[in-house]
Amino acid sequence: MATIQLNTERSNGTINKNIYGHFSEHLGRCIYQGIFVGKDSTIPNVNGIRSDVVEALKKIKVPVLRWPGGCFADEYHWEDGIGSQEQRKRMVNNNWGGLVEDNSFGTHEFLDLCEQIGCEPYINANVGSGTVREMADWIEYLNSDSDSTIAQRRWANGRKEAWDVRYWGIGNENWGGGGNMRAEYYADVYRRYATYCRNFCGKDLYKIACGPGGDDYHWTEVMMQQIRQLVNAITLHYYTLPNGDWENKGSATDFSLEEFYSTLVRAQGIGAVIKGHCDIMDRYDPEKKVGLIVDEWGTWCDVEPGTNPCLLYQQNTMRDALVAAITLNIFNRHCDRIPMANLAQAVNVLQSVILTKGKEMVLTPTYHVFDLYQAHQGAKEIDCFVQSKQVGVDRWKIGQVAASASEKDGVITVTMANLSADQGTEVMLRGTLARQVEGQILVGYMNQYNDFGKSTLSVEEFHDYQVRADEVAVALPACSVLSIKIQ
């Protein structure tokens, strides 16, 4: 048996809806074929953007979308992707397979996508191979309501009204592919670029600096020493590799029980990494004015057999769903410092919520976790203490139940995951009087996934609970993710 004790009097604050954000890079089939098929496609679209993908992302209330990268951002020159399609430059995507990028999906198309979804855009500027002027002009092109020459270029390309894009990332992984910079050097580069992030329309930009990869605490220390008064947030990238090895990451679908648990344990490791960075940030910024944005996270497996290894196409099983549940629960608990996160990536790349093949579309188990968790967006986080036995094999042991909770409009939402591959458990949910309870669940076996023509995993109504005087007894199946709403 496991217990979840709620304390509605204790909270870390409001769970920013942007924690449930996503990421779309010019990588593999994320943009082309995944999101953008062109106006002449026989696949239903609006301005070349797939209508089925838009509707699916709207359903889970995607709040913010990051673009154009990722590594691609630091080779992307925005002026190549505006104007008539015939005049756009063709470039080699050196980061991802050496494929030719025709720039048919550019600034206008991305912002149209965001408007169709109803989400905020988060744009990553090019620091690695770009210039300060290039970034400053891009901001003016998007946000100026004047009649400057740059704003008039936007008019000529079909958009009179300024977009007022608020979220700006200044570089990506500048400790690696974004320039191989030292933290001290990047801090100076950031200060220079941030100076020319001008505000337009009387609204302040939200400036995001490149933060650490994983547990690089030195990078965070330098950022907080050098730029904390000039930045709204720094980023964190954390990927879960099933085998912990970049050369042999492990299969997305054909894995052993040991690999199942090793993946979950490694996913849970993001909690300790976040705490390590937060401890540093708290010393310099006890008022928590600077956010920690986890704008790349998720499982990274070997590509599917027979696919281009540079396109990062992988399937998505119930194991990935549990990784998502573990991670989102941790983000909820750190909502006082984490204002945004972006799953990598939205479509056809890494831990995607959507897969496409021609006219077909599949919703992955991870998609359904985001569906189950959407009630947390904008809700007040509630202290949630979990006690459960350890499950796993050999050295890969983890608590059987992971959970988080929130409250909004008089409704308490508790999301919980049973991390055991084969053992159900009773969960005693305590700390609130329940007048009305409803539940939804995603349940399967550890290797199970949805495929084209065979989608068996979906959210179902859940009724296997009993409401008692001061607790709710839940029969939580093995390998499942559950959302319980109490009022």
C-alpha positions, 0 to 999 in steps of 0.5 A: 500500500502507498499513501499520498498526504495532501497539505492544502495549507502548504504551497510553492506557488502557482504552477505556470501553464508554460511548464507544459510547453513544447519544442519544435526544431528543424530536425528530421520530420518535426517541421516538414511532414510533421507540422508543415506540409505546404499549401498544395498538400492533399493533407488537410491544412491551413496555410500549409500547417497540418490541421490534425496536428494543430487540433491535437495540440490545441486539445492538450492546451499547449501554452508555449512553443519553442523554435527554431532550435535547438542546435539549428537555431545557432545556424539559422538566419531569419532573413532567409525564411521570409518573403516569397517562397521562390526567393528564400535561400536554401541552406545545408542543415549541418547539425541534422543530417546535412539535408538541404533546408529550403526555408519554406517554414520561416518566421511567418509560418511559425507565428501562424502556427502559434496563432492556430494553436493559441500558444505563445511563441518562444524564439531562440536567436542565433548567437553561435553564428549570428550577429547582434544586429541580426537578432536586434533586427529580428526583434524589430521586425516582429515587434515594432509598430512603427513605420521603420524600414524593417517594420515595412518589410513585415508589412510587405510580407503580409503582416501589418500588426506587430506580433509582440513576441515576448520570449527570447532565448539568447543562444542555445547550448553555447557550452557545446554546439552553440560556440563551445564557449566557457561560462565566463565568455558566454556571460559577456556575450550575453550581456552584449546581446541582451543590451540590444534586445529592445522593447517595443509597444511598451512591453518588456521582453522576457530574456532567456540566457543559455544555462547549463547542460545537466549538472554543470553547476559551475555554469549556473554559478557564473551566470548568477554571478555575472548576469542575474540582473540582466536576465529573466531566466536561464535554461537547463537541458536534461535528457534521459538516456535509458543506458546512460550512454550516448553511443548506445542509448538503448531501444525505444521499444525493445528493452528489458525490465532492467532497462525499464527501471534504469530509465525511470531512475535516470529520469527521476535524477532531474529532481536532484539536478534541479535542486542543485541548480536551485540551491545556487540560484537561491544564494544569489536570488532568494526572491526567485526573480530569475527563473530556471527554464527546462527547455529541452527534456525527455527520453533520448533513445536509439533511432528506429531501425532503418531510419536515418540516425541523424533524424532522431525518430523514435517510438514512444511507449508506456515507459516514456509516459512514466518518464513524462509523469515523473518529470512533470510531477517534479516540475510542479513541485518546483513551480516557485523557480521553474516558469517554463519547460519544453518537451523535446520534441513535439512531432516525430523527434525524440519523445514526441507527443505526435507521430505522423506518416503521410496522412496518418497521425498517431497520439503517443502515450506521452501525449495522453500524459499531457492530456491528463496533467493539463488541469495543473496549468495555472493552478496552485501547487499543493504540498504532496507527501508520498510514501510507497515501497521501492520497486525495480531490479538490482541497483535500479530501485525507485519509489513505486508511486510518484505524484503531485497535486494542485488546486484551482476553482475549488477542485483538487487535481492529484496526478499519480503514476505507478512506476512498477511494471507488473505490480498494482497497489492501493493508494490511500489519498488523504488530507481533503474531504471528498464530496465528488471524485472523478478519475481518468487513467492511462494504463498499459504494459511497459513496451506498449505503444501506439502505431499507425493503424494500431492505437490501443493506448488512450485515456479512459474513465477510472472508477476503481476507487472508494470515497471514505470519511477523510480519504480516497482509496485508489486501486492503481494498476501497474504501469499507469498514470492517473489523474484524480479530481476531488471537490 
